[in-house]
């Protein structure tokens, strides 16, 4: 093993001892992971994405201008 390989090995080993073992342990015990959602996924409302229809590049540019104006005024597009 040359010097560069040894340095890379030592660096990877240090990372594993510092962080990798903890990540592997958490992966073995998913019940230890705290849920981050305030409500179950089944009760969450679906996201409603806005739609813009256009049939030409000019119409696309007009839609983009509307979105920019709406965002600049602080409203929702």
C-alpha positions as CSV (number, residue, x, y, z in Angstrom):
1,X,0.0,0.0,0.0
2,X,1.5,3.3,-1.0
3,X,1.4,6.5,1.1
4,X,-1.7,8.0,-0.7
5,X,-3.7,4.7,-0.3
6,X,-2.7,4.5,3.4
7,X,-3.9,8.1,4.0
8,X,-7.2,7.4,2.2
9,X,-7.7,4.2,4.3
10,X,-6.9,6.0,7.5
11,X,-9.4,8.8,6.6
12,X,-12.1,6.3,5.8
13,X,-11.5,4.3,8.9
14,X,-11.7,7.5,11.1
15,X,-15.0,8.4,9.4
16,X,-16.4,5.0,10.0
17,X,-15.4,5.0,13.7
18,X,-16.8,8.6,14.1
19,X,-20.1,8.3,12.1
20,X,-20.5,5.1,10.1
21,X,-21.0,2.8,13.1
22,X,-23.9,5.0,14.4
23,X,-25.5,5.1,10.9
24,X,-25.3,1.3,10.7
25,X,-26.8,0.9,14.1
26,X,-29.7,3.2,13.3
27,X,-30.3,1.2,10.1
28,X,-30.6,-2.0,12.1
29,X,-33.1,-0.5,14.5
30,X,-35.6,1.7,12.6
31,X,-37.8,2.1,15.7
32,X,-35.1,4.3,17.1
33,X,-35.7,6.9,14.4
34,X,-38.1,9.6,15.6
35,X,-40.9,10.4,13.2
36,X,-40.6,13.9,11.7
37,X,-44.2,14.3,10.5
38,X,-46.7,15.9,12.7
39,X,-49.5,13.8,11.1
40,X,-49.7,10.5,9.4
41,X,-49.3,10.4,5.7
42,X,-52.8,9.0,5.2
43,X,-54.3,12.2,6.8
44,X,-52.2,14.7,4.9
45,X,-53.8,16.8,2.2
46,X,-52.4,16.3,-1.3
47,X,-50.4,19.2,-2.7
48,X,-52.3,21.2,-5.3
49,X,-49.8,22.4,-8.0
50,X,-50.8,25.4,-10.2
51,X,-51.2,24.8,-13.9
52,X,-50.5,27.1,-16.7
53,X,-51.6,26.2,-20.2
54,X,-49.9,27.5,-23.3
55,X,-49.8,26.5,-27.0
56,X,-46.9,28.6,-28.1
57,X,-43.6,30.0,-26.9
58,X,-45.1,33.4,-26.7
59,X,-47.9,32.1,-24.4
60,X,-45.3,30.4,-22.3
61,X,-43.4,33.7,-21.9
62,X,-46.7,35.4,-20.9
63,X,-47.4,32.7,-18.3
64,X,-43.8,33.1,-17.0
65,X,-44.3,36.9,-16.7
66,X,-47.5,36.3,-14.8
67,X,-45.8,33.9,-12.4
68,X,-42.9,36.4,-11.9
69,X,-45.4,39.2,-11.2
70,X,-47.3,37.1,-8.7
71,X,-44.2,36.0,-6.9
72,X,-42.9,39.5,-6.8
73,X,-46.1,40.8,-5.2
74,X,-45.9,38.1,-2.5
75,X,-48.9,36.1,-3.6
76,X,-49.2,32.5,-4.6
77,X,-49.0,31.7,-8.3
